[in-house]
C-alpha cells in the first residue's frame, strides 16, 4: 500500500474503533462530530468537512489503538440523491433521508474525477453493519450508494481505491 492508502487504512481503523460502542443511532451520529455541510457540497467543501471530522475523531480517541479492519468501504455520491428515505428506513437510520451515511463512519471526500467538482464521500462500514447497510443499498432507487468494490469509475481513476480494493477493503 502506498502512503495515501496507508493513511486511509489508518483512518478506517480509527472509524472502526469509534463505531464499536452503542446502538446504530447513538454510536454513528455523535453530536460532537456532526459536520456542517451544505445541501449540495462541492468536492472541495466535502473534503474540508471530512478532514475536520477525521482530525476531531482522532483527537477524541486520545491515542487508543485503531481496530482491525473488518468491514467494507462505502461510496456515496452525495449530490445524486433525492430525499426519499428508503435507505434510511431499511437501515434503522444508518443512512439519513438524503442517503448520506452516518457521519461517524466518514473517512474521505474525493472528487468524482479530476475535472469534476461533484462530491463523493467514502465511509467505513464495520463488519457488524455490512448486512444492514447492504439492505439500504439494495432498496436505494438512485444508485448513489454502493460498495467501493462496485465503483468501477473510482477503481479506474483513483489509485488509492484500487489499492484498498486489492487489500480486500472494498
C-alpha positions as CSV (number, residue, x, y, z in Angstrom):
1,X,0.0,0.0,0.0
2,X,1.3,3.5,-0.8
3,X,1.3,6.3,1.8
4,X,-2.1,7.6,0.9
5,X,-3.6,4.1,1.1
6,X,-1.9,3.6,4.4
7,X,-3.3,6.9,5.7
8,X,-6.8,6.0,4.6
9,X,-6.4,2.5,6.2
10,X,-5.4,4.2,9.5
11,X,-8.4,6.5,9.3
12,X,-10.6,3.5,8.6
13,X,-9.2,1.8,11.7
14,X,-10.0,4.9,13.8
15,X,-13.5,4.9,12.4
16,X,-13.9,1.2,13.3
17,X,-12.7,1.9,16.8
18,X,-15.0,4.8,17.2
19,X,-18.1,2.9,16.0
20,X,-17.8,-0.1,18.3
21,X,-20.0,1.0,21.2
22,X,-23.7,1.7,21.4
23,X,-26.6,1.2,19.0
24,X,-26.7,2.3,15.4
25,X,-28.4,5.7,16.0
26,X,-26.2,6.7,19.1
27,X,-22.8,5.4,18.1
28,X,-22.8,6.6,14.5
29,X,-24.1,10.2,14.8
30,X,-22.1,11.6,17.7
31,X,-23.2,15.2,18.2
32,X,-19.5,16.4,18.7
33,X,-18.6,15.1,15.3
34,X,-21.7,16.4,13.5
35,X,-20.5,18.1,10.3
36,X,-21.7,21.3,8.8
37,X,-22.2,20.6,5.2
38,X,-24.2,22.5,2.5
39,X,-27.1,20.6,0.9
40,X,-25.2,20.4,-2.4
41,X,-21.5,20.5,-1.5
42,X,-18.6,20.7,-3.9
43,X,-15.8,18.2,-3.7
44,X,-13.6,20.8,-2.0
45,X,-16.3,21.6,0.6
46,X,-16.8,17.9,1.3
47,X,-13.1,17.2,1.6
48,X,-12.6,20.0,4.1
49,X,-15.5,18.9,6.2
50,X,-14.4,15.2,6.2
51,X,-10.8,16.2,7.1
52,X,-12.1,18.2,10.1
53,X,-14.3,15.3,11.2
54,X,-11.4,12.8,10.9
55,X,-9.0,15.1,12.9
56,X,-11.5,15.6,15.7
57,X,-12.3,11.9,15.9
58,X,-8.6,11.1,16.1
59,X,-8.2,13.7,18.9
60,X,-11.2,12.2,20.8
61,X,-9.8,8.7,20.5
62,X,-6.8,10.0,22.5
63,X,-4.3,7.6,21.2
64,X,-6.4,4.4,21.5
65,X,-5.3,1.8,19.1
66,X,-7.2,1.5,15.8
67,X,-9.3,-1.6,15.3
68,X,-8.5,-4.4,12.9
69,X,-10.1,-3.6,9.5
70,X,-13.0,-5.9,9.3
71,X,-15.6,-4.2,7.2
72,X,-16.1,-2.5,3.9
73,X,-15.7,0.9,2.2
74,X,-18.9,2.5,1.1
75,X,-19.2,5.1,-1.6
76,X,-21.9,7.8,-1.5
77,X,-22.3,10.2,-4.4
78,X,-24.0,12.7,-2.1
79,X,-25.3,15.1,-4.7
80,X,-27.1,12.3,-6.6
81,X,-29.8,11.5,-4.1
82,X,-33.4,12.7,-3.8
83,X,-34.7,12.9,-0.3
84,X,-37.0,9.8,-0.2
85,X,-36.0,7.8,2.8
86,X,-36.0,4.2,1.6
87,X,-32.4,3.6,2.6
88,X,-32.9,5.3,5.9
89,X,-35.8,3.1,6.8
90,X,-34.1,-0.1,5.7
91,X,-31.0,0.6,7.8
92,X,-32.6,1.9,11.1
93,X,-31.0,5.3,10.4
94,X,-27.5,4.4,9.2
95,X,-28.4,6.4,6.1
96,X,-30.3,9.6,6.5
97,X,-33.2,10.7,4.4
98,X,-30.7,12.1,1.8
99,X,-28.9,8.7,1.6
100,X,-25.8,10.1,3.4
101,X,-24.2,7.5,5.7
102,X,-23.8,8.2,9.4
103,X,-21.1,10.8,9.8
104,X,-19.1,8.9,12.4
105,X,-18.1,6.5,9.6
106,X,-16.8,9.1,7.1
107,X,-13.2,8.7,6.1
108,X,-12.6,10.6,2.9
109,X,-14.2,13.1,0.5
110,X,-13.0,12.9,-3.1
111,X,-14.0,14.5,-6.4
112,X,-15.8,12.1,-8.8
113,X,-13.0,12.7,-11.3
114,X,-10.1,15.1,-12.0
115,X,-12.3,17.6,-13.9
116,X,-15.3,17.5,-11.6
117,X,-16.5,19.4,-8.5
118,X,-19.0,16.7,-7.8
119,X,-18.5,15.3,-4.3
120,X,-18.0,11.6,-3.5
121,X,-18.0,10.5,0.2
122,X,-16.1,7.4,1.3
123,X,-17.2,5.8,4.6
124,X,-16.0,2.8,6.7
125,X,-18.7,0.3,7.5
126,X,-17.7,-2.1,10.3
127,X,-18.3,-5.8,9.6
128,X,-21.1,-5.9,12.1
129,X,-23.1,-3.4,10.0
130,X,-22.3,-4.6,6.5
131,X,-25.6,-6.6,6.1
132,X,-27.7,-3.7,7.4
133,X,-26.0,-1.2,5.0
134,X,-26.3,-3.7,2.1
135,X,-30.1,-3.7,2.7
136,X,-30.1,0.1,2.3
137,X,-28.0,-0.1,-0.9
138,X,-30.4,-2.7,-2.3
139,X,-33.6,-0.5,-1.7
140,X,-32.0,2.7,-2.9
141,X,-33.7,3.7,-6.2
142,X,-31.0,6.3,-7.2
143,X,-27.9,4.0,-7.2
144,X,-26.0,6.8,-5.4
145,X,-24.7,4.5,-2.6
146,X,-22.6,1.4,-3.3
147,X,-19.6,-0.6,-2.1
148,X,-16.2,0.5,-3.3
149,X,-15.6,-2.9,-5.0
150,X,-18.6,-2.0,-7.2
151,X,-17.3,1.5,-8.0
152,X,-15.9,1.0,-11.5
153,X,-15.2,4.7,-12.1
154,X,-13.4,5.2,-8.8
155,X,-11.4,2.0,-9.2
156,X,-10.4,3.1,-12.7
157,X,-9.4,6.7,-11.8
158,X,-8.3,6.7,-8.1
159,X,-5.2,4.6,-7.4
160,X,-6.0,4.6,-3.7
161,X,-9.3,2.9,-4.4
162,X,-7.6,0.2,-6.4
163,X,-5.0,-0.4,-3.6
164,X,-7.7,-0.6,-0.9
165,X,-9.9,-2.9,-3.0
166,X,-6.9,-5.1,-3.7
167,X,-6.3,-5.3,0.1
168,X,-9.8,-6.6,0.5
169,X,-11.3,-3.4,1.9
170,X,-13.8,-2.8,-0.8
